[in-house]
């Protein structure tokens, strides 16, 4: 396009600028891309008539390559962030719809930052539990073993596992005995520090009561046979 640009500059007297112009050069049989900034400006005689065009060019290949590398890096980072966001969204959806009850509590005060729908159903205190402490939501746990277990996990970093553990939970003003298989495990930050405790629970109340009924029935049967 440059012959046309030269004619345009000579005709109008208006300088023309072109930045980061790509030029492919043959270097020892290998093609190499190079980039230049150009300025086309009218060449004036003493009487200010335009007699030609001055062309000033300087190479900016290194700057362009650095910029392209930064743009590529930014693009890669954006894609990575998008994948992380999508992964976090899938993870959050999975937790909220999980067949296991799940919650995260932070600090020694056990402030609830996340609880999925099933955990809220187990607690029976409504959906607005985030931002409250565990004992604010479940004051009935004050004299039960759970607060001390959670503080122990938070302090030592050692997970706690329990099968068929009894929890007395208040629903509609009445305490109900319910049984759970559960895990309390430390919640780690990126720097490896423990910031809270994760709870994963699965209710086995019907299983426990069913087994107790079966055991009582078997006991009565054996007593009857012995008599």
N, C-alpha and C positions, 0 to 999 in steps of 0.2 A: 504493500500500500504506500510505501514511502515516496515514490515519484509523484503521486497525487498529492501527498502531504506537502512536499517541497513546492509544488506549483501553487498550492493553497497559501502557504506562508509568503511566497513571493508576491502573490496577487493581493492578499489582504493585509500583509504586514503584521499579522497576529502570530505570536510564537505558539508552538505546539509542544506539548509535553506527553511523554509516553513512559510509563513505569513498569518495571519487572517484565520487560519484553523477553520472551524465551527464544533462544537461538541454539540450534543443535549443531555442534561442531564435531568433525571427524578427528579424533585423537588417536593416531597410530592404529587405525582400523577400527576404533571403538567410538560409537556415537556418545557424545556427552552434552547434556543440557546445561546451558549457561544463561544467565539473566542480566539484563542491562536496563538502566534508566537513560532515556534520551530526551534531549531538548533541541528542537528545531527553531531557530530564530532568524529573522531577516538580517541580512548583511547590508548595512547602510554605507553609502558613499558620503563624501564631504557635503554634498548638496542634499543629503538625506534621501536620495533615491535608492530604491532597493535593487542591488545588482546581483544578489545571490542569497544563499541560505547557509548559515553556520550550524553545524551539527556537533553537539557536545554529548558524549556518551560515557558512562562509567559503569563498571560491572558491580552487580549487587547479588551475585550468585550465592555467596555464603549467607547473607542476610535472608534471602528468599528460602534457602534450604532449611535454615534454623526455624523460620516462621512456619514452613510446611511441617517440620517435625513437631513443633509445638501444637499446631492445629491437629495433627494426627494423634498426638498424645491426648489432647483434650477430647477428641472424638472417641478414643479408646476408653478414656475415663468416664465419659458420659454414658457409653454403652455399658460399662461395668456397673456404674451407679444405677442404671435402669434395670439391669439384671438383678442387682441386690434389692432394689425396691420391689421388683416383681417377686423375688424369692421371699422377701419379708412379708409381702402381702399374702402369698400362698401359705407361708408358715403361720401367720396370724389367723387366716381362715381355717386352717387345719386345727389349730388349737381351740378356736372358738366352737368348732363343730365336732370336736373330738369326743369319743365315747368315754374318755377319761376326764375327770374333773382336774382342772389345772389353775394354779394361781401363782403370782409372784408377790412377795412381801419384802420391803426394803428396810434395813436398819434394825436396831434392837427394839424399836417401837412397833415393828412389824406393820408398816404402812402398806396397804394393798395398792399395787400399781396396775395389776391385771388379774382378772378372774374370768374364766370362760363361763358360758351359759349354764353348764352342768354344775360347776362349783357353786354358782349363785343359787341354783335350785336346791342343792344340798344344804346351803346355809339358810335358805328361806327368809332372807331379809331384804328382798327386792334387788333391783339392778344397780342402784346408786351406791356402790361400795368402794369404788376406787377413790383414793385419797384419804380414806379412813383407816384407823388401825384395826388389827384383827379383833382386839377385845372391845372396841367400840361397836363393831358389827356383831360379834358373838360374845357378849359379856358372860354367857353361861360357861365359857371355857376357862374362866378365871381360876376356878378350883380344880380344873382337870389337868392332865399331864402335858397337854399339847404346847402351851406357851414355853415351858422349860425345855421341851424337846427342840423346839424351833430355835430358841436362843442358843442351845448347845450346838446345833448345826451351824448357826451363824458364827459362833465364837471359834469352834474347832475346825470347821470345814469338812467334818466327817458326816457323810450322808446317814440318814436313819431310815430303816426299812421295818415295816410292821404288817402282819397279816391278821385280819379279823380283829382289828383293834376297835374297842368300844368308844363311841363318842355320843354324849348326850347333847342333842341339839334342840333348841326351842323353836317350835313351829306353832303359830297361832296361839301363843301363850302356854303351850304344853311342851314339856320335855319329852323327847322321843329317844329311845336307845337305838342307835344304828351302828352297824359294823362296816369297817372299810379295810381294804388292802391299800396301803399308801406308802409313799416315799417323800421324805423331806431331803432336799439336796441343796448345797450352796449355789447361789447365783453369783457368777464371776463377771467382773468388768473386763474391758480389753487389756488393762494393765495387770490382770491377775488377782486383783484385790476382791475380797468377798463383800458384796454390797447388800445381800439379802438372802432369802431362802425361797426355793421353788417347791411347791406342793403338787404332787400327782396322786390322785386318789380314785379308787374304784369301789363302789358300794357292793357289799356281799351280805347285806342283812337277810334277805330271803334265803340265801344259801345256808347261813348260820342257823336261822330258826328252823329251816327244813331239816338240817342235820340233828338239831336238838330234839325235834319231834320224833325223828327216826330212832334216835338213841333211847328216848323215853319209851317208845313203843317196843323196842327190842328188849329193854330192861323189864317191862311188864310181862312180855312173852316168856322170858327166861324164868322170871319169878313164878309165873303160872305153871310152867313145865316142871320146875323144881318142887312146887307144892303138889 
